[in-house]
Amino acid sequence: MDQRGRLAGKSVIITGCAQGTGEVLSRVFASEGAQLILGDVQVEKGQAVADSIGEAARFTHLDVRDEASWAAAAELSATEFGAVDVLVNNAAVLLLSPFDKIRREDFMRVVEVNQLGPFLGMQAVLPHMKKSGGGSIVNIASTDGLKGMNGVAAYASSKWAVRGLTKSAAIELGRYAIRVNAVCPEAGNPNMSAAFFPGQPDLTDVPHQMMQKILKDPRPVVPGSRLNDIAMMALFLASDESRSCTAADFVVDAGLTAGWYQEGVPSA
């Protein structure tokens, strides 16, 4: 392995950098030598993340629903760092609502950010990756894109769509040495859900509790550790270590989508 870092010399665009998974992704990638274009609609928070990383990071206002915004981000990477080697489509919005209460405009907002956004991003970086002879695209999907659950009809359908985009794009773009993969975490930024509950409770520990159901992990809980697990999977897919991986779903869920542990049934 290159001792300078697993992403040394690579130029990376990460969306949704201002908080949660995106912020952790940004810091992990920077620690591995990446040169970063960090995008978000939350300008002050996003700029603060970039400033804290230092010279390796540039912040740009990036509305993933807007083609011009995407074109500017891709051009900034090419101008500042000479290429676009990696795209991580992380930006997303959540909607928790009973099926019959979802309004059309709310459903479409989820679709535009979570589904249209990655599509436009892949289109924007394609000419740059073709020019440089290849690249890696990592789409942050969700285990809600692998299964169903009450209250997430809009969100889950958008994440199923991200997986479809991933597989179709991988098949089309493989001839240009562009790999496209999806990461499907059980829990990203837990406090995205807080706004939908009375009193906006702190849900920081919920991902750890959920992910102890199958795989018991005795190690002490470190704040953000589950987000770091997601970032490490994305790091693998962004790096040359995964050069044979494309069109695949990489699940980070401690076994939750495999099934459930049935109490009372003989087991080890």
Protein Blocks (a to p, Z undefined) as FASTA:
>chain_A
ZZkbjkgoiacddehklgcjllmmmmmmmmnopacddddfblmlmmmmmmmnommbccdd
ddfkbmklmmmmmmmmmmmnopafbdcdfbccdddddfklpcfklmmmmmmmmmmmmmmm
mmmmmmmmmmnopacddddddfklmbccehilmmmmmmmmmmmmmmmmmmmmmmnopacd
ddddfblcfklmmmmpghiaafklmmmmmmmmmmccfbdcdehklmmmmmmmmmmmmpmk
lmmgghiacddeehmmnoccdehiacZZ
